[in-house]
Amino acid sequence: MNKSIYIAASDANSGKSMLSLGLMQLLLRKKPKVGYFRPIIDNPVGNKRDNHINTVLNYFNLKSSYEDCYAFTRSELITMLNNDQEDEIISKIIEKYKRLEEENDFIIIEGTDFSDHGAVIEMDLNVLIAKNIGTPVIIVSGGMNKSLEDFTQSLRLTYDSFVNKDVQVIAVVANKVQENNIPIIVKEVGGNLPKSVSINAIPIDQKLNNPTIKEFLMEIEGKVLFGEEFLNNTTGDIKVGAMQLSHFLHHLGDDSVVVTPADRSDILLGTLQANISSNYPSIAGIILTGGMELNSSIIKLIEGLEKIVPILWVKDGTFSVASRLGAVRSHIYAENVDKIKMSISMFEKHVDVASLNEKLVSYKGSEVLTPRMFQYNLLKKAKEVRKHIVLPEGNDDRILTAASLLQKIDVVKLTILGKRVNIEASVKRLNIPFDFDKTEIINPIESEYFTDFSNTLYELRKHKGLSLTMAEDLMGDVSYFGTMMVYKGIADGMVSGAAHTTQHTIKPALQFVKTKPGFSVVSSIFFMCLEDRVSVFGDCAINPNPTAEELAEIAISSADSSIAFGIDPKIAMLSYSSGTSGKGEDVDIVRRATDIVKEKRPDLKVEGPIQYDAAVDPSVGKKKLPDSEVAGQANVLIFPDLNTGNNTYKAVQRETGALAIGPMLQGLNKPVNDLSRGCTVDDIFNTVILTAIQAQE
């Protein structure tokens, strides 16, 4: 079963709270532990908590801490957006959501409120959050003061915003609509959306829609004279007591709130008497304006009444107060248990609970792994077992800067090769935080390992004519020394290549680390983090012109690496033609390689030969290979040669701004990974994380 649901509004005042409460009640009947998460909350007023979170935590007695149930306040969000920190926003939201997910069987995620911020930006943000968490969505839209056409168009635009980004919408709820219009609304909305979407409509209920006396009190900042225990009374119309009492009484209605000057004792006492009379409706409360004190005899009279309503006192004038009260929005809050129960009852009565539950159970989750979720998963996996990685190029500023960042998150143990005095000088010049107690610095020639490493290399390579003197010379090279640390098990993996060629980096590994049993070729992959998905590109760094057998092995290795990193592989064996249309030696190699993969690994989904556009574009894939389960959905792309692969990954990286994590080498007994000499600090950081995860295998 899917582990979360995202409640998204199409606009302000849509009534998300009712859905959150109803879903929480529904899920707690089936799941022992259900969590609640609001990625973005409104700015707190004073020391008050977010009302949505406080209500859900208290009413359902959830064990989550308040701080775990949100990621950012609105002002924090806006500041970060203004500083172009969208990646950091999504990363923190994912981190906080995942923490709740680990502690609960299911999570209800409630989207933003559409207040104090651009509606378009807010909608895009909700789509982005749901996309990265990989959760289905329920859209709720308020129907008050909208024509049927405006309502359905708005709902359709919201629906399209999600599905156009591959976020599945499983239900829509038309909320706060006229009850007699429900059949029309359901028919009209249903006609605009796919039949797979559950269509629901909830009528407006004035008891839920109207504010309480307590909410009025918060707006006018008055004080309570009487009836504090009845502050949760739901209000009706606001009645200004300015005329004579005999005329005013005719205007009272159910749950009216009477606003009158404090010196109008006749209106005050007459209203209280009407409230206890069977001939007049009950009122919700009285607000006395103007700042005048009540006469002691009036106070004594009120104190003697058996049935009383809240009486509030405020300094402001009558008409100013009445105007402000008219703009107060109703909220559901923890103390108003009656409204909470009423909301849950409305949800259960008007929402197709059986259909909704079935869709939650049957939802398998998104097959698309977003870049931010992929990077989160990388860090999480690396933290499971802290591995030891050696970085031979201590003379490179980028290596030291990346090491500083890695120290901060403490996911790996690091050893850096080089002279300590030089590294200390570089760290000081770069002005970066660096803990020399956390990271060992080794100068190969002066190391206690040097003699043993030299002797080991001599024994391993003497049959190739290597002398002990030659072995000692080689062991003074950081690439050989670092690789020997991995071979000996002193380090779990090595990352190099920022200042050395690929050949210089991997030659020692090929000489004595060797390939895994059953592997004849070492290959590489890049994890290409595109805007909305992660694809695997191989081989883009090692093999110039692989044979059909080698290409098949590269494909199988790449698929296995994908599985190890949480990607369900759909392999495209790329060529300049798709299916049986092309002829020639180059396409024949790809065709034979595809057949070998199918023969050796029938469990893998593979298609080839296939062109790049047919592999990744669903519309093109459907036209060219309509019966393929890979075409248009490929996420592991195997290039026919190094020339094609290397140029393609660099073109995609530069033209789209994609993050290319790698190359990650495949097929070695122990992980040794090569960096590009043009690598960034982020490239080094990510490759170290990849290497640490490989070492866990």
Secondary structure, 3 states (H helix, E strand, C coil): CCCEEEEEECCCCCCHHHHHHHHHHHHHCCCCCEEEEEEEECCCCCCCCCHHHHHHHHHCCCCCCHHHHEEEEHHHHHHHHHCCCHHHHHHHHHHHHHHHHHHCCEEEEECCCCCCCCHHHHHHHHHHHHHHHCCCEEEEEECCCCCHHHHHHHHHHHHHHHHCCCCCEEEEEEEEECHHHHHHHHHHHHHHCCCCCEEEEEECCHHHHCCEHHHHHHHHCCEEEECHHHCCCECCCEEECCCCHHHHHHHCCCCEEEEEECCCHHHHHHHHHHHHCCCCCCEEEEEEECCCCCCHHHHHHHHCCCCCCCEEECCCCHHHHHHHHHCCCCCCCCCCHHHHHHHHHHHHHHCCHHHHHHHHHHCCCCCCCCHHHHHHHHHHHHHHCCEEEEECCCCCHHHHHHHHHHHHHCCEEEEEECCHHHHHHHHHHHCCCCCCCCCEEECHHHCCCHHHHHHHHHHHHHHHCCCHHHHHHHHCCHHHHHHHHHHHCCCCEEEECCCCCHHHHHHHHHHHHCECCCCCCCEEEEEEECCCCEEEEECCCCCCCCCHHHHHHHHHHHHHHHHHCCCCCEEEEECCCCCCCCCCHHHHHHHHHHHHHHHHCCCCEEEEEECHHHHHCHHHHHHHCCCCCCCCCCCEEECCCHHHHHHHHHHHHHHHCCEEEEEEEECECCCEEECCCCCCHHHHHHHHHHHHHHHHC
